[in-house]
């Protein structure tokens, strides 16, 4: 979503960084830092907890499902199956909370089961059995156990052996010793033929331990990636439900934006052209009355009315241009944006490199976006020059407006940039702002090529 990207910058739409924050510096490189990072310990704890929780979930799911299936020849099987699915959904709440706390994976809760109002328990059981989310929770309960056993065993083996061998010189004294012919030595096997007490043996053991310790965090991260996929895919909302929710939100944004535009047009008409036309009618009425008595005064009033007509026409043209300019319909973005740039208070260089024209709706949003950004340059940037670049990347329309002004633009401060980000988000667009204090400012907008 646009709000997720508005506070980030991208270098060539690849590498991301945080504006206004110096990068965090570490003394150790990532490979050496990983074994002692909090993330590694949290993810290791997640894998250790997965086994007992998965055993409980698997036993509950298999027991309730088997019992419910076996009782389907009677009516009792339906409530047992529904109760089993409801229990799996309850475990899903725990698993999402555990992933949120230890994996920092924020998975939205799926849509709850909604029974028909007034339908009673039968309606609830029917809704539970027909819910795809409930059956996905059951599938998670069955599939997660073998994976939890594997991840638990591998992570515990590498973790324990790695740290044990790495720190072996510190705790080797706990082994019993015996008085042999060659003196007191570390006890090895029953034949006293295996000893790890020589300096090179201790060093080799620690080296293997260090290798295990450095590799283990990356193994753990790889295995928790599988858990992330399972939790997101099986315990989260379906993609269809998520998309429907996004579309409902976008529809609300579009409706609010359209209502705001209508209110703006009504206000501009009422306060601008309408007021001038009322004044014009009054002036022409007075001129008509004075036409026979004082022709010179009537001529002056008609001349003033003529000036009012010109101003009213210009305001109507500006209003129409703000809605959807004719030049945009007739000649496309290049000519329309050049016209907008000519009205900016600072010199603006416009470069449009498009192989064809995008969808009319996207073209209108792109025009509005550049117009708003250039208005911000004129009003707030204190810049001496600005540039507008428009190009196509695969199936996306890219807009970039840059200026050498004072910077400090922030979409989270409740400014017009926030509304612009919401407008772009309504059509699956993105607004990215790079504006450190002191400048320069670069605002990049990404829109779908076809709406």
C-alpha positions in Angstrom: 0.0 0.0 0.0 1.1 3.6 -0.5 1.3 4.4 3.2 3.8 1.6 3.6 6.1 3.1 0.9 5.6 6.8 1.5 8.3 7.1 4.1 10.8 5.1 2.1 13.1 6.0 -0.7 14.4 3.7 -3.5 17.5 4.0 -5.5 16.6 3.0 -9.1 13.6 1.2 -7.6 15.7 -1.5 -6.0 17.7 -0.7 -2.9 15.7 0.8 -0.1 16.8 3.1 2.6 15.3 5.3 5.3 15.4 9.0 4.7 16.5 11.3 7.5 18.1 8.4 9.5 21.8 7.5 9.4 22.3 3.8 8.8 22.9 1.8 11.9 26.6 0.8 12.1 27.8 -2.5 13.6 31.3 -3.4 14.6 30.9 -7.1 13.5 29.9 -8.2 10.0 26.5 -9.9 9.6 28.0 -13.4 9.4 29.7 -13.0 12.8 26.9 -11.0 14.4 24.1 -13.5 13.5 24.7 -16.0 16.3 24.2 -13.4 19.1 21.4 -11.4 17.5 18.1 -11.2 19.2 16.4 -12.3 16.0 18.3 -15.6 15.9 17.4 -16.4 19.5 13.7 -15.5 18.9 13.5 -17.7 15.9 15.3 -20.5 17.7 12.7 -20.2 20.5 9.9 -20.3 17.9 11.2 -23.6 16.5 11.6 -25.1 19.9 8.0 -24.2 20.8 6.7 -25.5 17.5 7.1 -29.2 18.3 5.0 -29.4 21.5 2.4 -27.0 20.1 2.2 -28.9 16.9 1.8 -32.3 18.7 -1.1 -30.9 20.7 -2.7 -29.4 17.6 -2.2 -32.5 15.5 -3.6 -34.8 18.1 -6.6 -32.5 18.6 -7.3 -32.1 14.9 -6.9 -35.8 14.0 -9.0 -36.9 16.9 -11.8 -34.5 16.3 -11.8 -35.1 12.5 -11.7 -38.9 12.8 -14.4 -38.9 15.4 -16.6 -36.5 13.5 -16.2 -38.5 10.2 -17.0 -41.7 12.0 -20.1 -40.2 13.5 -21.4 -38.7 10.3 -23.7 -41.7 9.9 -25.6 -40.1 12.8 -26.3 -36.4 13.4 -23.6 -36.2 16.1 -20.8 -36.1 13.5 -21.8 -32.6 12.3 -21.3 -30.8 15.7 -18.2 -32.8 16.4 -16.6 -31.7 13.1 -17.7 -28.1 13.6 -16.2 -28.1 17.1 -13.0 -29.6 15.7 -12.7 -26.8 13.1 -13.5 -24.2 15.7 -10.8 -25.6 17.9 -8.3 -25.5 15.0 -9.2 -21.8 14.5 -8.6 -21.2 18.1 -5.1 -22.7 17.8 -4.7 -20.5 14.8 -5.1 -17.4 17.0 -2.3 -18.7 19.2 0.0 -19.5 16.2 -0.6 -16.0 14.7 0.2 -14.4 18.1 3.4 -16.6 18.4 4.5 -15.7 14.9 3.8 -12.0 15.6 5.9 -12.1 18.8 8.8 -14.2 17.8 9.0 -14.0 14.0 7.7 -10.4 13.8 5.3 -11.6 11.2 2.1 -9.6 11.3 -0.7 -11.7 9.8 -4.1 -10.3 9.8 -6.9 -12.3 11.4 -9.1 -14.1 8.8 -12.8 -13.2 8.4 -14.7 -14.7 11.4 -17.5 -17.3 10.7 -20.8 -15.4 10.3 -23.9 -17.4 10.9 -27.2 -16.4 9.5 -29.0 -14.1 12.0 -31.5 -16.0 14.0 -30.4 -19.4 12.6 -29.3 -20.8 15.9 -26.6 -23.5 16.4 -27.4 -25.2 13.1 -26.6 -22.1 11.2 -23.3 -21.7 13.0 -22.3 -25.3 12.3 -23.2 -24.9 8.6 -21.2 -21.7 8.3 -18.2 -23.4 10.1 -18.2 -26.4 7.8 -18.6 -24.2 4.6 -15.7 -21.9 5.7 -12.6 -22.4 3.6 -10.6 -20.7 6.3 -11.6 -23.3 8.8 -10.4 -26.2 6.6 -7.1 -24.4 5.9 -6.6 -24.3 9.7 -7.2 -28.0 9.8 -4.7 -28.5 7.0 -2.1 -26.5 8.9 -2.6 -28.7 11.9 -1.9 -31.8 9.9 1.0 -30.5 7.8 2.9 -28.5 10.5 3.7 -31.5 12.7 6.2 -33.3 10.4 7.8 -30.0 9.5 8.0 -29.0 13.2 9.7 -32.3 14.0 12.3 -31.8 11.2 12.9 -28.1 12.1 13.2 -28.9 15.8 15.7 -31.7 15.3 17.9 -29.9 12.9 18.0 -26.6 14.7 18.6 -28.3 18.1 21.3 -30.5 16.7 23.2 -27.6 15.1 22.6 -25.2 17.9 23.7 -27.5 20.7 26.6 -29.1 19.0 27.9 -25.8 17.6 28.0 -24.0 21.0 29.2 -27.2 22.8 32.2 -27.6 20.5 32.9 -23.9 20.4 33.1 -23.7 24.2 34.6 -27.1 24.7 37.9 -25.8 26.1 36.0 -24.1 28.9 34.0 -27.1 30.1 36.2 -30.1 29.2 37.2 -30.3 32.9 33.9 -31.9 33.7 34.9 -35.2 32.2 36.4 -37.8 34.6 40.1 -38.5 34.5 42.1 -41.6 35.4 45.7 -42.3 36.3 47.2 -44.1 33.3 50.7 -45.1 32.6 51.3 -41.8 30.9 49.9 -39.8 33.7 46.5 -38.2 34.3 44.6 -37.9 31.0 41.1 -37.1 29.9 38.8 -40.1 29.8 37.8 -41.1 26.2 36.3 -44.5 25.5 36.5 -47.9 27.3 39.9 -48.5 25.8 41.2 -45.1 26.8 42.2 -44.5 23.1 40.3 -41.3 22.4 41.4 -38.1 24.0 40.7 -34.4 23.2 43.2 -32.7 25.4 46.0 -31.7 23.1 46.2 -28.1 22.0 45.6 -28.8 18.3 42.7 -31.1 19.2 41.1 -28.4 21.3 41.6 -25.8 18.5 40.2 -28.1 15.9 37.1 -28.9 18.0 36.5 -25.2 18.6 36.9 -24.5 14.9 34.3 -27.0 14.0 32.1 -25.5 16.7 32.6 -22.0 15.3 31.6 -23.3 11.9 28.4 -24.9 13.2 27.6 -21.8 15.2 28.0 -19.4 12.3 25.9 -21.7 10.0 23.1 -22.3 12.4 21.5 -18.9 12.4 21.1 -19.0 8.6 19.6 -22.5 8.8 17.2 -21.3 11.4 16.2 -18.3 9.3 15.7 -20.6 6.3 13.4 -22.9 8.3 11.4 -20.1 9.9 10.9 -18.8 6.3 8.9 -22.0 5.7 6.9 -21.3 8.9 6.2 -17.8 7.7 4.8 -19.2 4.4 2.7 -21.7 6.2 1.3 -19.2 8.7 0.6 -16.6 6.1 -0.9 -19.0 3.5 -2.9 -21.3 5.8 -3.7 -19.2 8.9 -4.2 -15.8 7.3 -7.0 -14.4 5.3 -7.3 -15.7 1.7 -6.0 -13.6 -1.1 -9.5 -13.1 -2.4 -10.7 -11.8 0.9 -7.7 -9.5 1.2 -8.2 -8.2 -2.3 -11.9 -7.6 -1.6 -11.0 -5.7 1.6 -8.5 -3.6 -0.3 -11.1 -2.9 -3.1 -13.7 -1.9 -0.5 -11.1 0.5 1.1 -10.1 1.9 -2.3 -13.7 2.4 -3.2 -14.2 4.4 0.0 -11.2 6.5 -0.9 -12.4 7.1 -4.5 -15.9 8.1 -3.2 -14.4 10.5 -0.7 -12.1 11.9 -3.3 -14.9 12.4 -5.8 -17.0 14.0 -3.1 -14.2 16.4 -2.2 -13.7 17.3 -5.8 -17.4 18.0 -6.2 -17.3 20.2 -3.1 -14.3 22.1 -4.4 -15.9 22.6 -7.8 -19.1 23.9 -6.1 -17.1 26.2 -3.9 -15.1 27.6 -6.8 -18.2 28.1 -8.8 -20.0 29.8 -5.9 -17.2 32.0 -4.8 -15.7 32.7 -8.2 -17.6 32.7 -11.5 -21.1 32.7 -9.9 -20.3 35.7 -7.8 -18.8 37.5 -10.8 -21.8 36.7 -13.0 -24.2 38.1 -10.3 -22.2 41.3 -10.1 -22.2 41.4 -13.9 -26.0 41.1 -14.0 -26.4 43.9 -11.5 -23.9 46.1 -13.4 -25.7 45.6 -16.7 -29.0 46.3 -15.0 -27.7 49.7 -13.7 -26.2 50.4 -17.1 -29.5 49.8 -18.7 -31.2 52.2 -16.4 -28.6 54.9 -17.0 -28.5 54.4 -20.8 -30.9 57.2 -21.5 -30.0 59.5 -18.6 -26.2 59.3 -18.6 -24.9 57.4 -21.7 -21.2 58.0 -20.7 -21.7 56.5 -17.2 -23.6 53.6 -18.8 -20.7 53.1 -21.3 -18.2 52.9 -18.4 -20.4 50.4 -16.6 -20.7 48.3 -19.7 -16.9 48.4 -20.1 -16.5 47.3 -16.5 -19.0 44.5 -17.1 -17.0 43.4 -20.1 -13.9 43.1 -17.9 -15.9 41.0 -15.4 -17.0 38.7 -18.2 -13.3 38.2 -19.2 -12.3 37.4 -15.7 -15.3 35.0 -15.2 -14.4 33.2 -18.4 -10.8 32.8 -17.3 -12.0 31.4 -14.0 -14.3 28.9 -15.8 -11.4 27.9 -18.0 -9.1 27.3 -15.0 -11.9 25.3 -13.3 -12.4 23.2 -16.4 -8.7 22.7 -16.8 -8.5 21.5 -13.1 -11.2 18.9 -13.8 -9.9 17.5 -17.1 -8.2 19.9 -19.5 -9.0 19.6 -23.2 -5.3 19.6 -24.1 -4.9 16.4 -22.2 -7.7 14.7 -24.1 -6.5 16.0 -27.5 -2.7 15.8 -27.2 -1.8 13.7 -24.2 0.4 14.1 -21.2 3.4 15.7 -22.9 1.4 18.8 -24.0 -0.8 18.9 -20.9 2.2 18.7 -18.5 4.1 21.3 -20.5 1.1 23.7 -20.1 1.1 23.0 -16.3 4.8 23.7 -16.1 4.5 27.0 -18.0 2.2 28.2 -15.1 4.7 27.3 -12.4 6.5 30.1 -10.6 9.9 28.5 -11.2 11.4 27.2 -14.5 10.4 23.5 -15.1 12.0 21.1 -17.5 9.5 18.5 -18.7 10.6 15.2 -20.3 7.9 12.7 -21.4 9.1 9.4 -22.9 6.1 7.2 -23.5 5.6 4.7 -26.4 1.8 5.2 -26.3 -0.9 6.8 -24.2 -1.9 5.1 -21.0 -5.5 4.4 -20.0 -7.6 7.7 -19.9 -8.2 7.4 -16.2 -4.6 6.8 -15.4 -3.6 9.7 -17.7 -6.0 11.9 -15.7 -4.5 10.8 -12.4 -1.0 11.3 -13.6 -1.9 14.9 -14.8 -3.5 15.7 -11.5 -0.5 14.3 -9.5 2.0 16.4 -11.4 -0.2 19.5 -11.1 -0.4 19.1 -7.3 3.3 18.5 -7.0 4.1 21.6 -9.1 1.7 23.6 -7.0 3.6 22.5 -3.9 6.9 23.6 -5.6 5.4 27.0 -6.3 4.0 27.5 -2.8 6.3 25.8 -0.4 9.6 24.6 -1.9 11.4 27.9 -2.4 13.1 26.3 -5.4 14.9 27.9 -8.3 14.2 25.1 -10.8 12.3 21.9 -11.1 12.1 18.9 -13.4 9.3 16.5 -14.4 10.1 13.1 -15.9 7.5 10.6 -17.2 8.4 7.2 -18.6 7.1 3.6 -18.8 8.6 0.6 -17.0 7.0 -2.7 -18.1 3.4 -2.2 -17.2 3.8 0.8 -14.9 3.7 4.5 -15.6 6.4 6.4 -13.7 6.3 10.0 -12.7 9.1 11.9 -11.0 9.0 15.6 -9.9 12.2 17.0 -8.5 13.2 20.5 -7.2 16.2 22.1 -5.6 14.2 23.7 -2.8 14.4 23.6 1.0 13.0 20.0 1.3 11.2 18.7 4.4 8.2 17.4 2.6 6.4 14.7 4.6 3.3 12.8 3.6 2.6 11.7 7.2 2.1 15.3 8.4 -1.4 15.5 7.2 -0.5 17.6 4.2 -1.8 17.4 0.6 0.8 14.7 -0.1 -1.1 12.4 2.2 -4.3 12.8 0.1 -2.3 12.4 -3.0 -0.9 9.1 -1.7 -4.4 7.9 -0.9 -5.6 8.8 -4.4 -2.7 6.8 -6.0 -3.3 3.9 -3.6 -6.9 3.7 -4.8 -5.6 2.6 -8.2 -2.8 0.4 -6.8 -0.3 3.2 -7.2 2.7 4.2 -5.0 4.0 7.5 -3.9 7.6 7.7 -2.7 9.0 10.9 -1.2 12.7 11.7 -0.7 12.9 15.1 0.9 15.6 15.6 3.5 15.7 19.0 5.3 17.6 21.4 3.2 16.7 19.6 0.0 16.6 18.6 -2.7 13.1 17.0 -3.0 12.2 14.1 -5.3 8.7 12.7 -5.4 8.2 9.5 -7.5 4.8 8.2 -8.4 4.1 4.8 -9.8 0.8 4.0 -11.5 -0.5 1.0 -13.4 -0.3 1.5 -17.2 -3.9 0.3 -17.6 -6.5 1.1 -14.9 
